[in-house]
Amino acid sequence: MEQLKTIGRELAMGSQGGFGQSKEFLDLIKSIGEARSKAEEERIIIHEMETLKRRLTDPDIPKRKMKEYIIRLVYVEMLGHDASFGYIHAVKMTHDDNLLLKRTGYLAVTLFLNEDHDLIILIVNTIQKDLKSDNYLIVCAALNAVCRLINEETIPAVLPQVVELLGHSKEAVRKKAIMALHRFHQKSPSSVSHLLSNFRKRLCDNDPGVMGATLCPFFDLITTDVNSYKDLVVSFVSILKQVAERRLPKSYDYHQMPAPFIQIKLLKILALLGAGDKQASEHMYTVVGDIFKKCDPLSNIGNAVLYQSICCVSSIYPNPKLLEAAADVISRFLKSDSHNLKYMGIDALGRLIKLSPDIAEQHQLAVIDCMEDPDDTLKRKTFELLYTMTKSTNVEVIVNRMIEYMISITDHHYKTYIASRCVKLAEEFAPNNHWFIQTINKVFEHAGDLVNIKVAHDLMRLIAEGFREDGDTVDSELRSSAVESYLHIIGNPKLPSAFLQVICWVLGEYGTADGKYSASYIAGKLCDVAEAYSNDESVKAYAVTALMKVYAFEKMSGRTVDMLPECQSLIEELSASHSTDLQQRAYELQATIGLDAQAVGNIMPADASCEDIEIDKDLSFLNNYVQQSLENGAQPYIPESQRSRMDDISNIRSLDQRETVSHSLRFEAYELPRPPVPTSIPPISPAISAELVPVPEPHHPRETHQSTSEPSVSDDGSSQIKLRLDGVQKKWGRPTYSSSPASSVSTSTSTPQKAVNGVSQVDSTSTVSSKPSTYTSRTAEPEISLEKQKLAASLFGGGSSKTEKRAPSAAHKTTKTHHGANKVHAAKTTVSPPQAPPPDLLDLGEPTVTSSAPSIDPFKQLEGLLDESQVSSTENFKAVEPNKESDFMDLFYGTTMSVQGSNFVDLLSSNKDDLDFTSEMSKTAAKTGRGETIVSNLAQFSKGPDVKASLEKDAVVRQMGVNPTSQNPNLFKDLLG
């Protein structure tokens, strides 16, 4: 924050010789720096954004003020807020002729915009013009913008001007032109492939800055193609020698080191050019040796150059003298009190061990100290070093130390990494099979499910195959040892799933092989596992298969199979499981026990997990069946590759015609409404409740109600019991109006929103020594404990110094499989219900809904609402008790229940007069008063043959559900016209 305040003051004060600063700007910087919380800072920035938005809309802003506003926009953007409303003003400022304003504009656009922004097109012409300017400061500002904003599409627009600037008289322009070409090569190598020779020319530039800038593109070019630049080895060595001999100007020194960053870049390039090339490496030996002698070890930058020199020595062709000098530097690093230098020493030691393994023995005690250091980063780097120096003589000590460290950490990512390293070392350098199994067991036990499942499969394969060259006796001992260890571990709580699968498989295959344990004992243990991990289907599947193997081996041996009660209950439970896999395994177990010994021996041979299984990938045994099906008219199988390339639309249409189209859209015109067909309605059984009534079901139902269904009567006279839908809004009609707010039910669902804070704050501490470290600070060597001496002897001592690897024979037997680990998956079929015919949107049908006796007389509500002119029109009325709802539980009773709501819907025909309407309504009222259920006959009210009358009636039907709340004679007239 202090740096931010300093930058703001410098910008505001116009250090380039420009205008002065305003008090408002200084107050902004001061308030941001003094903000005590993030919320307070955001409040200040939001207020500043509102102020800038208001002021930038002024068309007559002085240039001095606009420059200040742009800088304030930079502050807004730097603090994580969106300042896009002012981007265009920064682009306009790049067009200004004033040098300070132009540079401010270029600075702002390089911070605001990216290479794909839409506003880039507006500054390309400005950049082209500024690249040709006579003022080299404007040219430098334009080149800076080129490096940040020019994309692959706009490279050709500025490439000629940039190439021309490589010969500019000012070294700053030449340097920035090299940087621009390097950027072009990174974005589009093909666009500057013909200009790579310019880098060679600029490597010999008189200015060290231009030469140093050329090293960066050379490093990228040499990384991709080393052989094309082998001829430059002598030039790079000469440049490095001149730098080391302090022939560069003093202005390039940093902490009394001559151009250290140029030295580091040159050492990286020489490491690439000298890798595996003895002739090229011989040119480098002298200058690298001089750097070891001349570097100052008391400064951090000097140690950085020394470290890069060690990396160079470890990459080029080995030289004994340089290796010895590098070892001395590593020794000083490891003896330092700075953790940073120790880390560098451990890393450098890991590089040199590949060339000279004996170097590690000289620093064994220092490595042990780093392994026990409380600094976790240093400890991890030390374990990486131990991993590279592992051999058969020290693998046990190193792997045990790594497992101890794995147990102590909680970082799942690094725990997975350490577990994989332990497994790999155990597979390569295991002294014996027993140690290998015990080590893998520890890794599984402590790393849990973080271990790759492939490790479990490799372990099962190793136990099954063993080492054939050692004889069957050794393999039997290996399996017996595994069984004993797993019987001891199986009682531990919370074992990982992959480890339990291995345990079940081993107990099933070899639990009773040596006769030490009985089948009942092994079966009981397996049942305990299945019961303890009842939520893990894979573990239960392995346990059931292991039980089948145990009882099958007992059956083949001629012994009587007595299934334990707990096993029997487990099988019965799994036989009714929702998992088809577990069901199948349970039924297979029951079927296997019921077979004779010979049949069991054929399907479950003992120790057959290593036998090769021939797989018929072409499924040739189905050829006869396929041929017969084709002869009977079946369609031939079309491969997926051909199906994906099918472009014959006629074939697709022919397939679509066979499918139902109820779920698809219909694009034909609507049909005209058809007159209803009179149907005879059978009498209603008195057992049916008054709440459920049968109604005619139209030919093309147009209304879909979720969670409820309307009563209907089919055309053939059969009736169905359906729910009453009083007051339910029609799907395709106009919205209905309820008589009171209580009668309309509205449901709203709100999704809880969780405020997720995506900002993670990581507190990191870095140990940086402010004082130079000395390597000769130790005057007296401390006394080394006997325990450390023994540990050092075990890590670096006995045995050959050469790395010995032993790949287990199991790795070469990749074709072996075991039948116990296979799972049988039951095929699941889904039956799709038949699709309904497509609905007609305008045909609403003529449902007749009956009602039980209303608690409020509907005729009192209808008095005065109808006159003689309205009788001729077809209308629907519905009277619903407003504050009550139908009890859904009434549907389950056969007797007449209390009426909680009433519904009166009647269809009127245009050919009925007032007397018929009044008499019919009177009859209906009389019957509903006695609590009877009335069914209106559709045959009495027909739409008539007139199409216009039918359409009018359909429009009226859409108005169903309107309930009058008072005796207002104009209510229906307003609604229905």
N, C-alpha and C positions, 0 to 999 in steps of 0.2 A: 504494500500500500504506500510505503514511503517512496518507492521508485515511481509509482503512478503519480504521486503528488509532484515529484521532481520533474518528470516529463511534462506534466501539464504546465508547470511554471515556466519551463524553458520555451514551450510552444507559445504560451500566452505572452511572454516578454518579447517575442519576435527576435530571437537570437540571430536570425539571418539578416538583421538590419531593417526589418519591416516595421509595421505599425505597433503601437503599444497595446497593452492589455486593458480589458475593462474590469471594473470592480465586480461586476456580476459574474464574470468568468472565474475570477479568483475565489469568490465566495462559493461557487459550485465545487471547485477543486477542494476547498477547505472543508466543506460539508461532507463530501464523499470520504475524504480521509478521516474525518472525525466521527463517522457513523459507527455506532456501537452494536448494531445488529444488521442482519441481512434485510429484515423488514424495513428498517429505517433507510437503508441504502436504496431499496427498491422504491420507496415512497419518494425519495429525492429524484431518482431517475425518471419516474413516471411524471412527476411535476415538470421536470426539464423537457421531456418529450412533448408534453402539451404546450409548453411555451414555444418550443421550436416549431411545432406544427403551425401555430398561430402566426409566428413572425415570418416564416418562410413563404407564406401566402402573399406577403406584401410585394408588389411588383417593383418597387423602387428601393431596394436594399443597397446601402453603400457597400463597396467591395471590402472595406475593412471589416464591417459587420458580418458579411457573408463568409469571410475567411474564419472568423471566430465561430460562427454557427456550424461550419463544417467540422471544425476541431471538436466542438461540443458533441456533434453527431458521432464522431469517432469514440468519444468517451462513452456514449450511450451504447454503441455497438460492442465496445470492449467489455462492458459490464454485463453482456448477455441479453440485451434487449434489441428489439427490431427497430432499426432506423431506416427502413426501406423508403419511407416517405421523403427522405432527403437525398437519395442516391442520384437523382437527376441533376440536382444542384452541384454535386461534386463532379459529375460528368461535364457540366457546363463550365465549371471552373478550369478544367484542363484546356479549354479553348482560349483562355485569357492570355494576353500578351505579356502581362507582368510576370516576372520570373518567380517571385515568391508565391503568387496566387496559383500559378501553373504547377509548381512543385507541391503545393498544398493539395491541389486537386488530384494530382497523380498519386500522392500518398493516400488520400482518402479512397480513391477508386480501387487501388490495390488491396486495401483492407476490406472494402465493402463487397466487391464483386468477385465472382469466380469466372473461370474461363468459359463456362457455358451460360452465363447470364445474358439476358436479352439486350441489355444496354451496351454490351461489348461492341456491337456493330457501330455505335455512335462515336467511338473513340478511335477506331482504326485509322480513319483519315487524319485525325489529329496526330496520332503516333507517326504516321508516314511523313507528315509535314515537319514534325519536331526532330525526326531522325536526320533531316537535311539541314537543320538549323546551324548557324555559325557559332552559337553560344554552346560550348561543350557541356555546360551545366544542364541546359534543356535537353541535350542529347542523352546525357546520363539518366535524367529523370524518365525519358521515353524508353530507354533500354531497361530500366527497372520495371516499368509497366509491361514491357514485352515479355520479360521472364515470368511474370505473374499472370497475365491475362490472355496472351495469344494462345489459341488452341490449334489443333491439327488443321482445321479448315482455313484459318487465317494466316498460317505460316507463309504460304507463297506470297502474300501481300506485302510482307515486311522483310522477307529473306534477302533480296538483293541489297537493300539498304544496310542490313546488319553485316553482310559480307564485306561491303565497301568500307564499313567502319573499322574493320580489322587493321587497316593501314592508317588510322587516324593519328594525328600528331600527338594527341594527349594520351598518356598511358592509362588514365582512368577509363577513357572511352574504349580503348583496346581491351582492357580487362573485362568490362561489362559486355562487350561484343562477344568475347569468348564464352562468357557465362550464358549469353542468349543462345549461341549455337549449341552449347551443351544441353540447354533446356529443349531446343528443337530436336536434338538427337534422342533425348529421353521420350519425347512425345511421339515423334514420327521418324524413326531411323532412316527410312527410305528417302525422306525429303532432303536430308543433308549427307547422304552416303557419298556423293561426289565432292564433298567439301572437307573430307577428313584430313586431307593433306595440309589444310590451313592450320590444324593443331600442331603438326610437326614444325611448321614455320614459326609459330608463336612460341614454341618451346625454347627457341634460341633468342627470344626477345631480350633487349637490353634491360628492361625493367624487371626486377624480381617479382613484382606483383603480378604482371602478366604471365610470367613463367609459372608462378605458383598456381594461378587460375587454370592454366593448361593441364596441370597434373590431375585435376578432377575428371575431365573427360577421358584422359588417357587411362585412368584406373578402370573406368567403366568399359572402355574398348578392350583393354587387355584381359579383363575378366571374362569377356565373351570369346575372344580370339587371341590366345597367347602367342602363337607362332608368327603372326603377322608383325609383331613388334619386338622380336628377338634382337633385331639390329639396333634397337635403342638402348640396350643394356649399358653400353659404354657411355652414352650420353647421360643416362640417369646416374651412373656411378660418378661421373665427373661433376655433375651438379651437386650431388650429395657431399662429395669431398670438399668442394668450394664452400658449401654452407657450413660444414663441420669445422673448417679452418677459419671461420669468421671473416670471409671475404665480402659478405653482404653488408650493406649500410647498418649502422647502429639502430636505426629506426625499426628494424625487423627483429631486434632482440626482445625476448620476453623473460623476465626474471633472470637476466644475464645468460640466457640460453640463446644461441644464434638460430633464429627462424625455426623454432621447434616444430611448428605445425607443418612446415614444408619438409622437415626431416621425417616426420611420422608418415606423411603421404608417400614420400620416396621409398621408405622402408617397406611399406605395404606393396608398392609396385614391384620392387626387387624380389619380394617373397613370391609373387606370382610368376615372374619371369625366370627365377632360378629353381623352381620346383622340379625335381627330377632331371635337371640339366647341369651336368658337372662342369662343362665348359663355361656356361654363363655364370655359374656360382663362383668359379675361380676369380672372376673379375670383382666380385663383391667382398671377398674375404678380408681384404686389407681395410677398406673403408668401414666395414661393420666393426672390425676389431678396434679401429681408432675411436669409434663412437663409444664403445664400452669403456675406453680409457679416459675420454674427455668429458663424458657426461657428469654433471654435478648430482650426486645422490642425495643432497640435502634439500632439494626442492621437489615439489610435486611434479612439475613439468619435466624435470630431469628424470625422475623415476618413470614417467610416461614414455619418454624416449627409450629408456633402458628396456622397459617391458616390450615395446614394439620391436626392439632389436632382438630380444629373445624369440619373439614370434617369427621374425625373419630367419633366424638361425635354425629354428625347428622346421622351417618349410623348405629351405634350399638344400642342396646336396651337403651331407654332414661333413663337418670339419672338426677334428679333435680339439684344436686350440679354442675355437669359438664355443664348442660345447662346454669346455672347462670354464671359460669366462662367463658363460651364461649360468653355469651352476653356482659360481661365486656370487653372482647378483641375486640368484634365487635364495641362497643362504642368507644374505643380508635382508631380503624381504621377509623371510620366515622368522628371523630373529627380532624383527622390529616389534615395537609395542603397538603400532597402528594396525587396526583390523583391516584397513584398506590395503596396506602393503602386504599383509599376510594373505589376503584374498588373491592379490596379484601373484604372490609367490606360489600358492597352491595351483592356480591356473597355469602358470608357466611351467611348474614341475610336471603337471599332467601332459604338457606338450613335449617335454624332453624325454619323458619315460618311454615314449614310442620309439625314440632313437637309441637311448641308452638306459635300459632298465636298472642298471647298477646305481644310477644317480639317486634313486629313491632311498636306498639304504643309508646314504649319507645324512639324510634328513628325517630319519624314522621317528625320532623323539619329537621333532617339531611338528610332524604330521599328527602324531598322537595328541599333542597339546591342542592343535586346531580341532581335532575330532571331539575333544572334551570342552571346547570353548563355549561359553554361553551364547555367543553370537550365532543365531540360527543360520544366517546366510553363509557364514564361514564354515559352519558344520556341514551344510549341504554340499558346498563345494568340495570339502574334504572327502565326503562319501563318493562323489563323482571321481575323485582321484583314486580312491581305493578300488572303485569298480574297474578302472583301466589297468590297475596293477595286480589284479587277482590272478592267481594260478592255483594249481591243485594242492600246493603245500600250505596255502594260507586261506583257502576258500572258506573253511569252517569258521575261522575267527572273524573274517570280514562279513560273512552272511549273518552270523549271530549278532554282530554289532549293528548291522543294518536293520535287523528285525527288532532289536531293542529300541532303536531310534524310531522305527515305524510305530511301535506301540505307544511311544510317548507323545506323538504329535496328533493333532486333530484336523489338520488340513487334508480333506479327502482327496484333493487333486494330487498333492505330493505323496500321500500315503499310497495311492494307486501306482504312482511312478516308482516308489521304493519297492513295492510288492512285485512289480514286473521285473525290476532289476534283480531281486532276490531269486525269483523263479528262473531267470535266464542264467544266472551264475550257477545255481544248483543243477540245471540241466547240462551245462558245459563242463563243470569241474567237480561233480559229485564224486567223492572218494569211494562210496559204496551205495548200494541201493537202499539199505536201511536208513542211512543218513538222509538220502534224498527224500524218502517218504516222510520222515519225521520233520524235515524242513518245510516241505510243502504243506504238511498238516498245520504247522505253526503259522504259515502265511495265511492259510484259509481261516484259521481260528481267529486271528487278530485283524486281518484286513477285511474279512466278511465278503459281502457281495461286490466289493471293489475289484476283486480278482477276476480276470477274464475267464469266461466259461471254457475257453479253449484249454486253459491250464487243467481244468478238471478232466476234460476228455483225454488229454495227453497222459495224465496220471493213471486213469483207468486203462489206457492202452499199455503203458509201461508195466503195470501190475499183471495184465493179462499175458503179454508177450514175454516179459522178463528179458534176460540176456541168454539167448539160446546157446551161445558159445560156452557159457559157464556150466551147462548141464541142468537137467531137470531138478536135481536136488537143491541147487541154489535158488531156482525159481520157486520151488515149493516153500523154502524157508522165507523167501521174500513175501509170499502171499500169506503165510501163517503169521509173520510179523505184522503185516498190514491189518489182518483180522483182529489180532490182539490189541493193537493200538486203537482201532476204531471202536471196539467194544468198550475200551476204557474212555474214549472221548464222547461216545454217544450219549452219555448221561449229562454232559454239560448243557447249560441252558443257552438258548438263542444262538444256535449254530447257523451259519449262512446256508442258503438253499443249495448252492452248487456243491458245497462240502457234504451236505446230507445226501445228495444224489450219489456222490462217490461212495459214501459209507454204505448206503443201501445196496448199491451195485456190487461192491466187494463182498458184503455179507451174504448176498444171494448167490454169488458165484462160488465163493470159497469158504463160506462160514462153516460148513460141515465137511470140507474136503479132507482134512487131516484126522477127523474123528475125535478131536479134542472137545468139541462142543456139540451138543445134541441139537436135533432139528427143532425140538420144542423150545429150547433156550434161545436159539437164533430167531425163531418165529415170534417169540414174546418180545424180544428187543425191537423187531421190525414193527410190530403192532404198537409198541410204545411210541416209536417215532411218528407213525401215522396219526396217532391220537394227539401227541404233543404239538404237531404242526398241522392241525386239521384245516387251516385256512390256505395252506400251500398245496395246490392240486398236483404240481409236478413232483413234490416229495411223496405225496400219497401214491402217485402213479408208480414211482420207483419202488416204494415199499411193497405194493401189491405184486409187482412183477418179481421182486426178490422172494416174496412168500411162495409164488408159483414155482420158482426155481428150487427152493428148499424142499417143498413137498414133492416135486417131480423127481429130484435126486433120491429122495427116500423111496419113492415108488419104484424107481429103476433098481434100487438096491434090494428089493424084495421085502422091505420092512413095511409094517402096517402104518398107515398115515392116520394119526389121531390129531385132528385139528383142535387147537385150543379154543375155549369158549370166547375169549376176547377176539381171536381171529375170525371166528364164525360171525360174531356180531359186526365186526368191521366189514366183512364181505357182504352181509345183508344190508348194511347201511349204504355201502357203495353201489350195490345193485339198484338202489332207488335214487342214486345221485342225479343231479341236474347235468353233470358232465358226462357226455357220451363216452369220452375216453376212459373215465374211471368205471363206468358201467361195463364197458367191453372187457376191461381187464378183470373185473370181478367175475363176470360170466365165464371168461376163459379159464380162470383159476378153478371155478367149480367144475367146468367140463373136463379139465385136465386131471383132476383128482379122480373122476369117475372112470378114466380109461385104464386099460391094462398096462403092464410094465413095458411091453414091447412098443405099444403105440406111444407111450410117453417118451421112450427112448428115441423114437424117430422124430418127434416134434421138439423135444427139449434135450438134445445131446449134452452130455457133461463136458465142460471145458471146451466149448465150441465157439467161443467168442473171437478166436483168432483165425477161424476158417474164412477163406475167401468166399464171397457170395457173388454169383454170376447174375447180372441184371440184364434182362431183355428190354433194352430201351425202345425197341420198335413194337413191343407187345404183339409178337407174331402169333401167340396162342389165340388171339382174337380174330385172326384172318378169316376163318371159316364163318364165324358169326357175322362179321361185317359183310362178307360176300352174300350170305343168305339174306341179310337185311336189305342190301341193295337190289337183289333180285325181287324182293317183295315190294319194292317201290320207295324205299327210304332215300333221303337226300344224301349225296356224298359229303364227306367232311371237307370243309374249306379251311386251309391253314390260315393262321392269324396274319401272316405276312401278306397273303393274297387278299384277305378281307379288308385290310387297311388300305389297299390300293384300288379297291373296287370303285369305279366311277360310273358304272352303268346304272343310270337312274331308273330304268325300267325294272331292273332286278329289285332295287330297293322298294319301288312302288308295289311290286307284286308281293313282297314280304309284308308291307304295311297293310295291304288289303286283307291279309289273313288275320290281322289283329283287330281287336275291338277299338273303336275310335271314340269311346265315351269320354276319355280324358283329354281329347284334343279339341281345338277350337273349330267352330263351324263358320264358314264364310258365305254360305248361300243366304239368300234373302229370307226374311221371316215369312212364314205362312199366314194366310188369313185365318181368323178364328173360326173354328168349326162349331156348328150347333151341337149341343150335347145330345147324347143318345139316351133316351129314357130307360131307366133301369128299375127293376122291381126290387124293393128293399125288404128283406125278410124281417119278421118281428124280432125284437130284441129280447134276449133271455133276461128274466128278472134277476138272475144271479149277478149280472153285470152291475157294477156300481154306477151311481149317477155321475161320478166324476169321469168315467170312461165311456165314450159313445162311439159306435161305428159310423163312419161317414164315407160317402163315395170317394173313391180314389180316381182322379182323372187319368186319361191315357198318357199324358206327358206332364208329369209334375214339374212345377217350376220353382218350388220353394224348398229350400234346404235348411233344416233346423238342426243345430248341433245339440247333442245331449238330450233332445226330446224328439218325439215323433207324433204326428197327427193320426188320429183314428181314420181309417179308410175302409171303404167297401169296394171290392174289385168289381169288374164288369160282369162277371159270372154270378154275382150275388153273394160271394163269400165275404164275411166280415172279419175285420181285425181290430183288436183293442188297441187304441192309441191314446196319447196324453192330450189333455186340453191345453190349448195355447192361447188362452184369453190374454189379450193385451200384448202379445208378442209381435214385434215389428216384422213386417214382411220383408223377405230378402230383396225382392226386386220392385217393391212398391214404394210409395212415398213414405216418409217418416210418419208414424202414428202419434196421436196425441192422447195423453192419459188424462183421466178425470181429475186427478189430484197428484201432487208431488209424491205422495206415498205409494202410488200405484206403479210408478216407473222405477225400475231398478237399474242403476248404472254401476257398472263395475269398472274399476280402474286399477291397473297394475303399475306399480312403480318399481323400477329396478334400482336396488341400492347401489349407490356409487361409492366406490372406495377411493379415497384419496391415496394415491400411490406416490410415494416420494422416490423418484428415480435417481436422486442425487446421492451418491455414496461418498462419504468423506473418509479418506484414508489418511491416518496419521502416520507419517513416515519419519523416521529419525535417521539421520546420516551422521556417521562419525567422521568428522574431518579434523585432523590435527592442525591447529593454527601454527604450531611451531615446527620447524624442520626436524625430521627424525634422524637420529644418528644410529649407526650400526655398531658403533664401538662403545656403547654406553654401558655394557655389562662388564663389570670389572671382575666379578667372582662368579664362577659357574655354580648353580645350585646343585645340591646333592640329588641324584636321580634315585627314585624309589625302586625297590626290587620288582614291584608289580609292573611298572612301566617297562623295565628292562625285559621282563618275560613277554609282555605284549609286543614290544618291538621285535623281539626275536621271532615270535610267531608270525608277525606280519611281513617282516623284511628278511628274516633269517633263512633257515634251512631250505634246502632244495635248490634246484637249478634256477637260475635267473631267467631262463627262457619261459615264455608263457606256454603252458601246457593246456591243451583242450581235449576233452573226451566227449564226443557226442554220443549219447546213448543210442543203442541199436534200435530203440523204439522209434527213433526219428526216421529210420530208413524203411520202416514197415508201414507205409501209409495206406496200403490197400487193405489192411486188416480192419475188421469191424466186429462188433459184438452185438448179439441179438438182444441182450438184456437192456440196453440203453435205448432201444427203439420204442417209439410210441405209436400206437394205432389210433388214427383219428377217424371217428365215425362221420359218415357223410350226412350232411344236413340238407334237407329239402324243404323248400317253402312253396306253399300252394297259394296262388293269388286268387282272390275272390272274383267271381264274374263281374264284369263291368256293366253298369246300368246304361240304358240307351241315352243318347244326348238329349238334354233338356231344351224345350222351346221357351224362349224368354217371355214371349207375350201371352202364351196360352196359360192363364192362371187357373183353368179348371173351374169347377163349380162345387167347391166343398160346402157341405151343409153341416153346420155345427149346431148341436142341440145343447140345451142347458137345463139345469135343475131349477127349482123354484127360487126366484130372486128374493133377497131380503128387502129390496126396494122395488116398488112397482114400476116397471119400465114405462108404462103408459102415462104415468103422471109426469115423467120427464119428457115425453113426446107430445104432450098436449100443446096445441097451438103452433107446433113447428111445421106441420104439413098443411098446405092448402091444396085446392083442387088442381092447380097448375103443376104442382110438384108430384102429384100421385102418379102421373104418367111416366115419370123418370124412374130409373132403377136405382135404388139406394140400399145401403147396408147400415144397420144400426147395431150397436153393441153396448149393452149396459153391464158394467162391472162394478161390484162393490169396491170402493176405492181403497180402503185401508186394510183389506184382508187378502190373503193369498191362499191358494189351494194347498192343502197338506199332501205332500208327495206320498206319505205312508198310507194314505187312503187307497192307493192303487192295489195294495196287497190284501184288501178285505173284500169279500164277496157280497156283503150286505149293504144296504143303503145307509150312507153316512150323512152327518150333518153338513149342510151346504155352507161352505165358507166363502163362496163366490158365485156369481151368476153370470151367464153369458147368453145373450139373446141376439142371434144373427138370422136374418130371414132375407131371402131374395125376392124382390118384387119384379113383376113383369109389366111391360108397357101396355099389354092388351087387357089388363085387369082394371076394373073401375073402382070407385071409392067404396062402394058397398061390399064388393068382394074383399077388398083389403081390410075393411073394418071387421067384417064377419070372421075372416081368417085370424086376425089378430085377437079377437075376442075368444075364439076357441083355444088359441094357444095360451092365452092368459089363464083361462079356466083350468087347463090341464097342468100348467106349471104351478098353479096355486096348490094343486093336490100333491105336488112333489114328484110328478111323473116325468119320465124322460121322453122328449118329443123328437122325432126324426122327420125333417121336412123332405118331402118327395120332390126330387128334381124334375120329375115329369110334369109337375103342375106348373112350373115356371120355366118356360123355355125362352131362349134368346130371340127366337124368331128368325126367319130366313133373311131378313134385311141385314146387309153387312154393316151399314152405318149404325143401326141400332145395336148390333153386337159390339162394335168398337166403343160406343158410348157406355154400354154396360161394363166392358172391361175397364174403362176409365173410372167408373163408379166403384168397381170392386177394389180398385187400388186404394180407395179411401176407407177400407175396413179398419176398425179399431178406434174410431172417433167417439169419445164419450162426453156427452153434455154435462156440465157442472151446474147449470141453472136453467130456468125456463126462459131462455133467450130465443125468440122466434127467428132471429137473423143469423144464428150460429151456423146451422147447416147450409143456409143460403150462401153465406160468405165462403164456406169451405168447399161446397160442392157445385157452386154456380147455379 
